[in-house]
């Protein structure tokens, strides 16, 4: 059981890290490739996300609203899977880095892990 939890947590983090990379690539592409208005940007990001979800259908997804309405918010653990430059700018209060999480995933086995 413990190995399964560790494997699942590691898998979730790696999938979400891939999603973060997709978002970074989207953000860094040339201005000519970028949607020009907010609605177009939203549709582009949603399309990328849906494509990503199809590739990793076995990984549970949760919205920000869903995360905040958990029965026990203290059981939530936010894991920041963004690159170091982005983490240096800001992190959610109480969040830990993916590196910190992967040092000892067993320590968090009773928490709901939400990677962002």
QUIBELVEN-V999856 format. One record per residue. N is the residue number from 1. RES is the residue in one letter. PHI is phi in radians with two decimals (none if undefined). PSI is psi as a letter, one per 30 degrees, with the letter a starting at -180 (999 if undefined). D_FIRST is the distance of its C-alpha to the first C-alpha in Angstrom with 1 decimal. Layout:
# QUIBELVEN-V999856
n->N res->RES phi->PHI psi->PSI d_first->D_FIRST
n->N res->RES phi->PHI psi->PSI d_first->D_FIRST
This chain:
# QUIBELVEN-V999856
n->1 res->X phi->none psi->e d_first->0.0
n->2 res->X phi->-1.08 psi->e d_first->3.8
n->3 res->X phi->-1.11 psi->e d_first->5.5
n->4 res->X phi->-1.08 psi->e d_first->5.1
n->5 res->X phi->-1.07 psi->e d_first->6.3
n->6 res->X phi->-1.07 psi->e d_first->8.7
n->7 res->X phi->-1.11 psi->e d_first->9.9
n->8 res->X phi->-1.13 psi->e d_first->10.5
n->9 res->X phi->-1.11 psi->e d_first->12.3
n->10 res->X phi->-1.10 psi->e d_first->14.2
n->11 res->X phi->-1.12 psi->e d_first->15.2
n->12 res->X phi->-1.08 psi->e d_first->16.4
n->13 res->X phi->-1.08 psi->e d_first->18.4
n->14 res->X phi->-1.18 psi->e d_first->19.9
n->15 res->X phi->-1.17 psi->e d_first->21.0
n->16 res->X phi->-1.27 psi->f d_first->22.5
n->17 res->X phi->-1.12 psi->e d_first->24.2
n->18 res->X phi->-1.11 psi->e d_first->25.8
n->19 res->X phi->-1.11 psi->e d_first->27.0
n->20 res->X phi->-1.07 psi->e d_first->28.5
n->21 res->X phi->-1.12 psi->e d_first->30.2
n->22 res->X phi->-1.05 psi->e d_first->31.6
n->23 res->X phi->-1.11 psi->e d_first->33.0
n->24 res->X phi->-1.14 psi->e d_first->34.5
n->25 res->X phi->-1.12 psi->e d_first->36.2
n->26 res->X phi->-1.05 psi->e d_first->37.5
n->27 res->X phi->-1.19 psi->f d_first->38.8
n->28 res->X phi->-1.69 psi->f d_first->40.5
n->29 res->X phi->-1.21 psi->l d_first->42.2
n->30 res->X phi->-1.10 psi->l d_first->46.0
n->31 res->X phi->-1.05 psi->e d_first->47.8
n->32 res->X phi->-1.13 psi->f d_first->49.3
n->33 res->X phi->-1.52 psi->f d_first->45.9
n->34 res->X phi->-1.43 psi->k d_first->44.9
n->35 res->X phi->-1.06 psi->k d_first->45.4
n->36 res->X phi->-1.53 psi->f d_first->48.4
n->37 res->X phi->-2.18 psi->l d_first->47.4
n->38 res->X phi->-1.06 psi->e d_first->44.4
n->39 res->X phi->-1.12 psi->e d_first->44.0
n->40 res->X phi->-1.14 psi->e d_first->43.9
n->41 res->X phi->-1.10 psi->e d_first->41.5
n->42 res->X phi->-1.05 psi->e d_first->39.2
n->43 res->X phi->-1.11 psi->e d_first->39.4
n->44 res->X phi->-1.13 psi->e d_first->38.7
n->45 res->X phi->-1.15 psi->e d_first->35.6
n->46 res->X phi->-1.11 psi->e d_first->34.4
n->47 res->X phi->-1.14 psi->e d_first->35.1
n->48 res->X phi->-1.09 psi->e d_first->33.2
n->49 res->X phi->-1.11 psi->e d_first->30.2
n->50 res->X phi->-1.08 psi->e d_first->30.4
n->51 res->X phi->-1.10 psi->e d_first->30.6
n->52 res->X phi->-1.05 psi->e d_first->27.5
n->53 res->X phi->-1.05 psi->e d_first->25.6
n->54 res->X phi->-1.09 psi->e d_first->26.6
n->55 res->X phi->-1.29 psi->f d_first->25.2
n->56 res->X phi->-2.31 psi->h d_first->21.7
n->57 res->X phi->-1.10 psi->f d_first->21.5
n->58 res->X phi->-1.42 psi->f d_first->17.8
n->59 res->X phi->-1.69 psi->k d_first->17.6
n->60 res->X phi->-1.16 psi->k d_first->18.4
n->61 res->X phi->-2.01 psi->k d_first->21.7
n->62 res->X phi->-2.51 psi->k d_first->23.2
n->63 res->X phi->-1.42 psi->l d_first->26.8
n->64 res->X phi->-1.05 psi->e d_first->28.1
n->65 res->X phi->-1.10 psi->e d_first->29.5
n->66 res->X phi->-1.11 psi->e d_first->26.2
n->67 res->X phi->-1.11 psi->e d_first->24.5
n->68 res->X phi->-1.35 psi->f d_first->27.3
n->69 res->X phi->-1.81 psi->g d_first->27.3
n->70 res->X phi->-1.03 psi->k d_first->23.8
n->71 res->X phi->-1.03 psi->e d_first->23.9
n->72 res->X phi->-2.26 psi->j d_first->22.9
n->73 res->X phi->-1.00 psi->f d_first->24.1
n->74 res->X phi->-1.19 psi->f d_first->22.9
n->75 res->X phi->-1.45 psi->f d_first->19.3
n->76 res->X phi->-1.38 psi->k d_first->20.1
n->77 res->X phi->-2.27 psi->j d_first->19.7
n->78 res->X phi->-1.56 psi->k d_first->22.1
n->79 res->X phi->-2.00 psi->j d_first->21.5
n->80 res->X phi->-1.48 psi->j d_first->24.8
n->81 res->X phi->-1.77 psi->g d_first->24.4
n->82 res->X phi->-1.31 psi->l d_first->28.2
n->83 res->X phi->-1.27 psi->l d_first->30.3
n->84 res->X phi->-1.03 psi->e d_first->31.7
n->85 res->X phi->-1.02 psi->e d_first->35.1
n->86 res->X phi->-1.23 psi->e d_first->33.8
n->87 res->X phi->-1.13 psi->e d_first->31.7
n->88 res->X phi->-1.12 psi->f d_first->34.9
n->89 res->X phi->-1.33 psi->e d_first->36.7
n->90 res->X phi->-2.92 psi->l d_first->34.3
n->91 res->X phi->-2.50 psi->l d_first->30.8
n->92 res->X phi->-1.12 psi->k d_first->29.6
n->93 res->X phi->-1.01 psi->k d_first->30.0
n->94 res->X phi->1.48 psi->f d_first->26.8
n->95 res->X phi->-1.28 psi->l d_first->25.1
n->96 res->X phi->-2.13 psi->l d_first->23.6
n->97 res->X phi->-1.41 psi->l d_first->24.0
n->98 res->X phi->-1.10 psi->e d_first->21.4
n->99 res->X phi->-1.11 psi->e d_first->22.3
n->100 res->X phi->-1.12 psi->e d_first->21.5
n->101 res->X phi->-1.05 psi->e d_first->18.1
n->102 res->X phi->-1.25 psi->f d_first->17.2
n->103 res->X phi->-1.13 psi->e d_first->18.3
n->104 res->X phi->-2.73 psi->i d_first->15.4
n->105 res->X phi->-1.07 psi->f d_first->12.9
n->106 res->X phi->-1.08 psi->f d_first->10.8
n->107 res->X phi->-1.13 psi->f d_first->13.9
n->108 res->X phi->-2.00 psi->g d_first->13.7
n->109 res->X phi->-1.10 psi->f d_first->10.2
n->110 res->X phi->-1.68 psi->g d_first->12.2
n->111 res->X phi->-1.87 psi->l d_first->14.9
n->112 res->X phi->-1.56 psi->j d_first->15.8
n->113 res->X phi->-1.56 psi->k d_first->16.5
n->114 res->X phi->-2.15 psi->j d_first->19.7
n->115 res->X phi->-1.54 psi->k d_first->21.1
n->116 res->X phi->-2.43 psi->999 d_first->24.9
